[in-house]
Amino acid sequence: MLILADTDYDILIIGGGIYGCGIAQAAAASGYATRLIEKNRIASGTSSQSSKLIHGGLRYLEQANLKLVHEGLSEREHLLRLAPELVHREWFYIPVYENSKRPPWMIAAGLLLYWLLSGGSSRFKRVSRQQWDNVLPGLNKQGLNALLAYEDAATDDAALTQAVATSAQDHGCEISEVCALKKATYENAHWSVQLSNGEALTAKILVNASGAWVNRLCKRIKPEPQQQSVRLVQGSHLILNRRCPGFIYTESLDGRVMFFRPWQGKTLAGTTETPYSGDPSLIKPTADEIAHILDTYNHYFPASPCKKTDIIGTYCGLRVLPENGGGAFSASRETVLLCDDQDKPAYIAVYGGKLTTYRKESEKVLKLISKSIKAPHNMDTKQIPLPPADRHQ
């Protein structure tokens, strides 16, 4: 494939979530002429609607996905170093009850494996019975067999995404918010693009990093690119008018994973796994999800129960999972990169992925891009500290 040199940009990225911004940072830092457009605002989608954790994913050990966990833990350590104001190491507590799905020995074995995969950076411990009330005041102690703890990290996902976007701009990337793709046509070895603000431009490579909209966006691209079959899974969260005593990793009432964590002086509770097939811009927690999260919270904190009137905020994120015929838990969380041509791509689509591993996956996109356009210079994003949270684009 012949790639012309006389285009406005080397790379046009569609989508201002953590992956779009991560790819923009890596591309601009390597000297590519880079443009990013976002139809709303940076981090306005799932990148501000997660559980706000930077972690390897303890739950993925049950899927035996050691590679994904190891990569996540490695990236966690990079982000703790690159963004100390935005990513913080925290102790996470796991209460284990008589009727818990997973016994203490099984969880302890998982924490040992997590520690090994982290290279010793995720310490773990068993909290003595005498310390239960001090560590997690208000936690339901009836039938509590053990309280285990391990180290992971937390963040403000929107602030982290914004910091990555700011870093991309610092390296020369142009970012346009409230600017959508109207049409992109590939002809004569380049993309001719029309934007919603009336602008027309050309680019050598088009990167579709639009998250839950990734396949919908393909309808505006000619020729229409190949698509990955996916399912969208809604993850809802509630912000409760209660002070949270700590970061808690536990089972919901139906045995799935649920987190309670401090957030802006209140309790952030979630998440859920509800299939979703509608317009990604119209998601909101269902009545069943709200009831399920409240019931689970009230089970663990019966001394300070919450009603609907105690909910001071809600939000939903959409996970993009490869279609595999199984349930949401068994679906892969690994990022899928789909190209029009593996040897010399002009179009790259990003499917799925985790907040924690955005930088690593962005590197993979840059390797694909370099097959078509040699990087002006090589820059390792592990060497680029992220700007502090008080800087805005």
FIDRENTI-154478 format. One line per field, with one value per residue (C-alpha): residue number from 0; residue in one letter; z, y, x. Coordinates in Angstrom, 3 decimals, always signed. Each point is the difference from the previous one (the first is absolute). Example, Ala and Ser with C-alpha at 12.3 -4.5 7.8 and 13.67 -1.06 7.14 Angstrom:
<recs>
n <- (0,1)
res <- (A,S)
up <- (+7.800,-0.660)
north <- (-4.500,+3.440)
east <- (+12.300,+1.370)
</recs>
This chain:
<recs>
n <- (0,1,2,3,4,5,6,7,8,9,10,11,12,13,14,15,16,17,18,19,20,21,22,23,24,25,26,27,28,29,30,31,32,33,34,35,36,37,38,39,40,41,42,43,44,45,46,47,48,49,50,51,52,53,54,55,56,57,58,59,60,61,62,63,64,65,66,67,68,69,70,71,72,73,74,75,76,77,78,79,80,81,82,83,84,85,86,87,88,89,90,91,92,93,94,95,96,97,98,99,100,101,102,103,104,105,106,107,108,109,110,111,112,113,114,115,116,117,118,119,120,121,122,123,124,125,126,127,128,129,130,131,132,133,134,135,136,137,138,139,140,141,142,143,144,145,146,147,148,149,150,151,152,153,154,155,156,157,158,159,160,161,162,163,164,165,166,167,168,169,170,171,172,173,174,175,176,177,178,179,180,181,182,183,184,185,186,187,188,189,190,191,192,193,194,195,196,197,198,199,200,201,202,203,204,205,206,207,208,209,210,211,212,213,214,215,216,217,218,219,220,221,222,223,224,225,226,227,228,229,230,231,232,233,234,235,236,237,238,239,240,241,242,243,244,245,246,247,248,249,250,251,252,253,254,255,256,257,258,259,260,261,262,263,264,265,266,267,268,269,270,271,272,273,274,275,276,277,278,279,280,281,282,283,284,285,286,287,288,289,290,291,292,293,294,295,296,297,298,299,300,301,302,303,304,305,306,307,308,309,310,311,312,313,314,315,316,317,318,319,320,321,322,323,324,325,326,327,328,329,330,331,332,333,334,335,336,337,338,339,340,341,342,343,344,345,346,347,348,349,350,351,352,353,354,355,356,357,358,359,360,361,362,363,364,365,366,367,368,369,370,371,372,373,374,375,376,377,378,379,380,381,382,383,384,385,386,387,388,389,390,391,392)
res <- (M,L,I,L,A,D,T,D,Y,D,I,L,I,I,G,G,G,I,Y,G,C,G,I,A,Q,A,A,A,A,S,G,Y,A,T,R,L,I,E,K,N,R,I,A,S,G,T,S,S,Q,S,S,K,L,I,H,G,G,L,R,Y,L,E,Q,A,N,L,K,L,V,H,E,G,L,S,E,R,E,H,L,L,R,L,A,P,E,L,V,H,R,E,W,F,Y,I,P,V,Y,E,N,S,K,R,P,P,W,M,I,A,A,G,L,L,L,Y,W,L,L,S,G,G,S,S,R,F,K,R,V,S,R,Q,Q,W,D,N,V,L,P,G,L,N,K,Q,G,L,N,A,L,L,A,Y,E,D,A,A,T,D,D,A,A,L,T,Q,A,V,A,T,S,A,Q,D,H,G,C,E,I,S,E,V,C,A,L,K,K,A,T,Y,E,N,A,H,W,S,V,Q,L,S,N,G,E,A,L,T,A,K,I,L,V,N,A,S,G,A,W,V,N,R,L,C,K,R,I,K,P,E,P,Q,Q,Q,S,V,R,L,V,Q,G,S,H,L,I,L,N,R,R,C,P,G,F,I,Y,T,E,S,L,D,G,R,V,M,F,F,R,P,W,Q,G,K,T,L,A,G,T,T,E,T,P,Y,S,G,D,P,S,L,I,K,P,T,A,D,E,I,A,H,I,L,D,T,Y,N,H,Y,F,P,A,S,P,C,K,K,T,D,I,I,G,T,Y,C,G,L,R,V,L,P,E,N,G,G,G,A,F,S,A,S,R,E,T,V,L,L,C,D,D,Q,D,K,P,A,Y,I,A,V,Y,G,G,K,L,T,T,Y,R,K,E,S,E,K,V,L,K,L,I,S,K,S,I,K,A,P,H,N,M,D,T,K,Q,I,P,L,P,P,A,D,R,H,Q)
up <- (+0.000,-1.028,+2.690,-1.240,+1.891,-0.833,+2.557,+2.794,+2.649,+0.312,+2.429,+0.732,+3.215,+0.630,+3.669,+3.058,+2.557,+1.725,-3.029,-2.543,+2.226,+0.715,-3.696,-0.650,+2.681,-1.310,-3.631,+0.619,+2.253,-2.833,-2.376,-2.020,-1.084,+2.109,+0.301,+2.435,-0.220,+2.667,-0.641,+3.609,+2.536,+0.935,+2.325,-0.394,-0.538,+1.782,+0.831,+2.719,+0.952,+1.242,+3.539,-0.093,+0.768,-1.344,+0.557,-1.434,+0.420,+2.837,-1.401,-3.271,+1.865,+0.011,-3.801,+0.184,-2.014,+1.623,-2.932,+0.325,+3.762,-0.301,-2.637,+2.131,+3.077,-1.991,-1.452,+3.455,+1.191,-2.995,+0.683,+3.710,-1.072,-2.929,+1.678,+3.779,+0.450,-1.877,+0.837,+3.628,+1.600,+2.364,+2.238,-1.235,+2.523,-0.753,+2.639,-0.112,+1.597,+0.843,-3.127,-2.326,-3.407,+0.442,+3.282,+1.711,-1.158,-3.652,+0.245,+1.846,-2.767,-2.559,+1.906,+0.122,-3.778,-0.436,+2.095,-2.104,-3.280,+1.333,+0.716,+3.688,-0.283,+1.096,+3.649,+1.719,+3.557,+2.254,+2.348,+3.552,+1.520,+2.596,-2.798,-1.938,+1.616,-0.354,-3.638,-1.305,+2.538,-0.705,-2.042,+0.624,+2.329,+0.162,-1.470,-0.902,-0.122,-1.191,-1.216,-2.599,-1.559,-2.980,-1.716,-3.270,-1.279,-0.635,-2.118,-1.331,-3.450,-1.626,+1.425,-1.162,-3.515,-0.046,+1.126,-2.850,-2.432,+1.343,-0.424,-3.599,-0.621,+1.630,-2.685,-2.842,-0.375,-1.046,+1.938,-1.039,+2.384,-0.980,-3.431,-1.582,-3.105,-2.760,-2.700,-0.795,-3.443,-0.863,-3.536,-1.698,+3.047,+2.494,+1.983,-0.996,+3.113,+0.687,+3.574,+1.647,+0.430,-3.790,-0.192,-2.710,+0.451,-1.209,+1.939,-0.726,+2.773,+1.717,+3.549,+1.258,+3.795,+0.573,+2.656,+0.076,-3.282,-1.849,-2.323,-0.400,-1.229,-2.791,-1.797,-0.641,-1.465,-3.680,-0.896,+3.152,+1.989,+1.397,+3.483,+3.101,+1.388,+3.525,+2.886,+2.072,+3.747,+2.242,+3.289,+2.341,+3.097,+2.802,+2.100,+3.453,+2.668,+2.438,+0.892,-1.162,+2.564,-2.643,-3.313,+0.142,-2.537,+0.628,-1.399,-0.947,+1.178,-3.153,+0.369,-2.519,+0.788,+1.568,+1.276,+2.659,+0.021,+1.284,-2.569,+0.771,+3.628,-0.853,-1.016,-3.606,-0.454,-3.057,-2.439,-1.945,-3.176,-1.979,-3.771,-1.979,-3.631,-0.297,-0.773,+2.092,+0.722,+1.729,+2.666,+3.595,+2.988,-0.109,+2.929,+0.556,+0.061,+2.500,+2.252,-0.286,+0.944,+2.886,+1.316,-0.146,+1.763,+2.717,+0.499,+0.747,+1.913,+1.868,+2.629,-2.599,-2.635,-3.167,-1.793,-3.459,+1.581,+1.179,-3.598,-0.883,-3.413,-2.550,-3.138,-2.486,-2.075,-2.959,-0.346,-3.557,+0.166,-2.867,-0.759,+1.092,+0.791,+3.748,+2.839,+0.676,+2.658,-2.362,-2.855,-0.657,+1.366,-2.390,-2.570,-3.615,-2.731,-3.405,-3.119,-3.660,-0.809,+2.601,-2.060,-0.868,+1.786,-0.945,+2.431,+3.573,+2.311,+3.755,+1.690,+3.766,+2.435,+3.590,+1.446,+1.638,-3.199,-2.330,-0.314,-0.910,-2.590,-1.440,-0.582,-2.005,-2.181,-0.608,-1.143,-2.547,-1.165,-0.424,-2.609,-2.261,+1.149,+1.640,+3.240,-0.248,+3.313,+2.707,+3.360,+2.757,+1.886,+3.104,+0.091,-0.227,+3.386,-0.189,+0.827,+3.354,+0.338,+0.233,-3.646,-2.550,-3.745)
north <- (+0.000,+3.374,+2.654,+3.583,+2.608,+3.065,-0.299,+2.361,-2.631,-3.302,-1.328,+0.942,-1.527,-0.125,-0.166,+1.894,-2.780,-1.408,-2.115,+2.794,+2.340,-2.653,-0.664,+3.758,+0.450,-2.867,+1.120,+3.678,-0.814,-2.101,+2.952,-0.865,+2.861,-0.998,+1.204,-1.252,+0.784,-0.649,+0.501,+1.065,+0.756,-1.825,-2.922,+0.595,-3.707,-3.165,+1.520,+2.035,-2.692,-2.890,-1.254,+2.324,-2.694,-0.625,-3.702,-3.324,-1.403,-2.508,-1.515,-0.960,-2.586,-2.142,+0.123,-1.126,+3.112,+0.448,+2.002,+2.657,+0.232,+0.248,+2.736,+1.926,-0.205,+1.089,+2.967,+0.886,+0.434,+2.209,+2.222,+0.271,+1.378,+2.145,+1.514,+0.043,+2.744,-2.003,-3.647,-1.084,-3.321,-1.185,-2.949,-1.929,-2.127,-3.266,-1.146,-3.759,-1.407,-3.481,+0.001,+1.737,-1.587,-0.080,-1.297,+1.833,-2.502,+0.479,+3.797,-0.171,-2.219,+2.546,+2.835,-1.929,-0.492,+3.688,+0.912,-2.258,+1.424,+3.516,-0.780,+0.515,+3.441,-1.126,-0.865,-1.899,-0.896,-1.443,+2.559,-1.279,-0.285,+2.612,+2.555,-0.555,+2.858,+2.385,-0.821,-0.090,+1.562,-0.803,-3.138,-2.868,-2.400,-2.680,-3.181,+1.757,-2.618,+2.011,+3.421,-0.085,+2.999,+0.690,+3.010,+1.456,+3.542,+2.501,+3.110,+2.666,-1.476,+3.246,+1.961,-2.699,+0.078,+3.790,-0.147,-2.373,+2.341,+2.966,-1.957,-0.771,+3.719,+0.778,-2.200,+1.733,-1.856,+2.123,-0.823,+1.089,-0.531,+0.198,-1.122,-3.182,-1.965,+0.520,-2.035,-1.546,-1.375,-1.916,+0.664,+0.615,-1.414,+2.577,+0.885,+2.924,+1.025,+2.274,+1.148,+1.233,+3.487,+0.360,-0.681,-2.229,-1.670,-2.843,-2.644,-3.046,-2.224,-0.048,-1.369,-0.868,+0.235,+0.903,-2.627,-1.173,+1.832,-1.846,-2.010,+2.741,+2.327,-2.438,+1.076,+3.375,-1.534,-0.935,-2.679,-1.318,-1.842,-3.496,-0.113,-2.118,-1.534,+1.371,+0.166,+3.112,-0.550,+2.754,+0.616,+2.217,+1.825,+1.865,+2.820,-0.383,+2.662,-1.948,+0.228,-3.136,-1.512,-1.325,-1.794,-3.207,-2.841,-2.436,-2.137,+1.478,-1.874,-2.131,-0.877,+2.438,+2.524,+3.318,+2.882,+2.583,+2.809,+3.548,+2.671,+3.723,-0.694,-2.393,-3.669,-1.136,-3.390,-2.256,-1.558,-2.017,-2.097,+0.608,-0.672,+3.138,+0.345,+3.564,+3.362,+0.320,+3.637,-0.951,-2.413,+0.399,-2.337,-2.275,-0.332,-3.548,+1.152,+2.768,-2.419,-2.604,+2.427,+1.450,-3.475,-1.052,+3.157,-0.403,-3.618,+1.013,+3.186,-0.690,+2.676,+2.796,-1.259,+1.992,+0.662,+1.464,+3.452,-0.569,-0.289,+3.303,-1.045,-2.814,-0.815,-2.822,-1.140,-2.357,-2.817,-1.125,-3.773,-2.414,-2.220,-3.554,-1.513,-0.135,+2.291,+3.451,-1.328,-2.558,+2.492,+1.140,+3.388,+0.131,+2.773,-0.982,+2.067,-0.449,+1.280,+0.201,-1.306,-1.575,+0.754,+3.639,+1.191,+3.144,-0.703,-1.291,-0.621,-0.445,-2.359,-0.266,+0.278,+1.052,+3.421,-1.363,-1.286,+2.925,+0.913,-3.522,-0.371,+3.423,-1.242,-2.916,+2.425,+2.002,-3.159,-0.579,+3.613,-0.262,-2.724,+2.645,+3.125,-0.155,+1.979,+3.227,-0.975,-2.565,+1.118,-2.459,+1.224,-1.710,+2.953,+2.740,+1.153,+1.081,+3.645,+0.751,+0.103,+3.808,+0.341,+0.039,-0.068)
east <- (+0.000,+1.384,-0.269,+0.083,+1.985,-2.091,-2.797,-1.016,+0.690,+1.761,-2.599,-3.609,-1.376,-3.723,-0.959,+1.188,-0.118,+3.067,+0.970,-0.395,+1.991,+2.620,+0.528,+0.133,+2.668,+2.129,-0.363,+0.716,+2.951,+1.466,-0.219,-3.093,-2.259,-2.990,-3.584,-2.635,-3.699,-2.644,-3.698,-0.622,+2.723,+3.177,-0.866,-3.728,-0.751,+1.087,+3.395,-1.726,-2.518,+2.112,+0.647,+3.034,+2.556,+3.500,+0.496,+0.999,-3.490,-0.049,-3.202,+1.737,+2.059,-3.151,+0.107,+3.660,+0.886,+3.386,+1.361,-2.720,+0.484,+3.787,-0.243,-2.485,+2.208,+3.048,-1.907,-1.273,+3.567,+0.841,-3.016,+0.795,+3.381,-1.169,-3.069,+0.514,-2.608,-2.618,+0.694,+0.251,+0.868,-2.743,-0.813,-3.049,-1.910,-1.785,-2.512,-0.621,-3.155,-1.242,-2.153,+2.479,+0.443,+3.776,+1.544,+2.882,+2.632,-0.994,+0.142,+3.328,+1.399,-1.203,+1.645,+3.263,-0.140,-0.879,+3.060,+2.211,-1.331,+0.610,+3.644,-0.628,-1.624,-3.487,+0.397,-2.781,-0.934,-2.660,-1.541,-0.301,-3.474,+0.955,+0.539,-3.235,-1.909,+2.931,+0.694,-3.587,-2.363,-3.632,+0.725,-2.406,+1.854,-2.702,+1.444,+3.253,+2.745,+2.976,+1.065,+2.748,+1.758,+2.237,+1.546,-1.243,-0.559,-2.787,-0.373,-2.329,-0.577,-1.151,+2.939,+2.415,-1.448,+0.197,+3.634,+0.848,-1.785,+1.961,+3.246,-0.997,-0.500,+3.336,+1.568,-1.828,-3.296,-2.980,-3.163,-3.479,-2.914,-3.688,+1.166,-1.310,+0.890,-2.560,+1.701,+3.376,+0.821,+3.157,+1.206,+3.340,+1.786,-1.289,-3.090,-2.212,-1.904,-2.947,-0.638,-3.190,+1.498,+0.208,+3.726,+1.457,+3.388,+2.155,+1.905,+2.102,-1.356,-3.394,-0.268,-3.471,+0.209,-3.633,-0.668,-3.610,-0.608,+2.798,-2.253,-2.613,+2.737,+0.855,-3.175,+1.653,+3.155,+0.344,+0.757,-1.693,+2.679,-0.151,-1.496,+0.482,-3.187,-0.422,-2.391,-0.505,-0.206,-1.270,+1.772,-1.998,+1.205,-1.719,+1.426,-1.499,-0.276,+2.142,+3.662,+1.793,+2.416,+2.383,+0.472,-2.026,+0.021,-2.808,-2.793,-3.349,-3.084,+0.058,+3.698,+1.498,+2.708,-0.958,+2.117,-0.696,+2.515,+0.409,-0.830,-0.127,-0.806,-2.831,-0.374,+0.317,-1.674,-0.003,+0.187,-2.549,+0.126,-3.178,-0.169,-0.806,-1.028,-1.291,+1.547,+3.190,-0.827,-3.265,+1.218,-1.123,-0.239,-3.023,-2.373,+1.272,+3.625,-0.758,-1.884,+2.770,+2.792,-2.032,-0.893,+3.646,+1.164,-2.646,+1.032,+3.574,-0.799,-3.255,+0.719,-0.225,-2.452,-0.710,-3.267,-0.511,-0.085,+3.596,+1.221,+1.675,+1.309,+0.024,+1.942,+0.497,+2.922,-0.160,+2.514,+0.682,+0.514,+0.729,-2.977,+0.815,-3.385,+0.680,-0.919,+1.412,+2.381,+1.563,+0.446,+3.551,+1.082,+2.940,+0.143,-0.631,+1.694,-1.623,+1.792,-0.877,+3.491,+2.280,+3.119,-0.717,-3.119,-1.895,-2.858,+0.286,-2.971,+0.380,-2.450,-0.300,+2.868,+0.520,+0.734,+3.147,+1.616,-0.718,+3.711,+1.116,-2.754,+0.811,+3.541,-1.409,-1.977,+3.204,+1.770,-2.756,+0.185,+3.770,-0.517,-1.543,+1.805,+3.407,+0.022,+2.028,+1.550,-0.639,-1.351,-0.885,-3.089,+1.359,+2.387,-2.656,-1.365,-3.621,-0.799,-1.625,-3.764,-0.171,+1.077,-2.798,+0.076)
</recs>
